[in-house]
Amino acid sequence: MSGSGESWLSDGLDDTAGAGSGLWVRGVDYMAGWRVARVSADRLNRALLGVGVDLSEVRAVAATDEDGRGVVRLAGLPDAVDRLAQLLEALADGAGGAR
């Protein structure tokens, strides 16, 4: 995935260590869960790019929970997340979606 900004890899949005992080448990295959989450995160990031979202401002990030299950987190700057929410709300309104 690539964002339009050159520094998107080091902008801190992938740092989710403070969000529910804990000790790793011996014998739990965290990598398998992360790989599954990575596929989904990449798909969402491609969709975000497709609608003009700058991945240096908001993007999907692959992670795992304490049981090793894949988790996809949405990380972003508040203004960018607000713009994404407006886009999704407009899509829901146009398609008769529930609010």
N, C-alpha and C positions, 0 to 999 in steps of 0.2 A: 504494500500500500504506500501511496505517497501523497503528501499534502502539497499545497501550492507554495508554502513557505519552505525555505531551505533548512530551517532549524527545527522542523516538526519532530524529528527523532529525539531531540534533547529538550523539549519544552516542558517536560514534567507531567504531561497528561497520562503517561503510562505508569506513573508511580502510584500504585494503589496499595502500598504497604500499610498505610494507616487504616485502610478500609477493611476491617474484619480479619486482619492477618493474625496468625497465631503460630504456634510451634508445629513443625512437621511431625507426623506420626510415622514411626518406622513401619515399613511394609505397605504403606499406602502408595499406590501408583499415581502420583500427582501429574506426571507427564502425559499419561493417557488422557486424563480429563482435560488438561490444558490443550492438547492437540485437537480434541473435538471442539473445544471453545474457540480455538484459533480459526478453524474453518468457518464457523458462524460469524466470528468477529470480522474476518476478511470479507465475507459476503455482505455484511452490513456496511462496512467501510466502502466497498465498491458502490453500493446503493447510495450512500451519503455523497460520495463524489459525483455520482450520476445526477444528483439534484443540486449540485453546486455548493455543497458544504465543504469548507476548508478543514482538512483533517488536522491542521495545526491548532484549530480552535475547538473541535469536538470530534470524538472518534470512539469506536468500540474497542475494548481492550479485553484480551483473553486472560482468564485467571482460573483458579480452582477454589473450591470451598474446603473446609477442614476434612471432609470425607474423600477428597480427591475428585469430586464431580466437577466437570467443566462449568464455568460461569463466565458470562459476557457482561462486562460493565460498560456503561456509557460514561465517558469522562470528557469534561469540557469546561470551557470558560462560561460563566453564567449568561453573558449576552448571546453567545452562540447557541447555547442550549435553549434559551428563550426563542430565538429565531427558528430553531428546529421544531420546538413545540408549536409555534404559530403555523408552520408549514403543515405539520401533522393535523392540527385542528382544522385548517382550511380543507385538507383532503377529506377529513371525517365529515365536515359540513357538506361538502360537495357530493359525497357518496351516500349521504343520509346516515352517517355513522352516529352512534350514540355518544353523548357527552357526559 
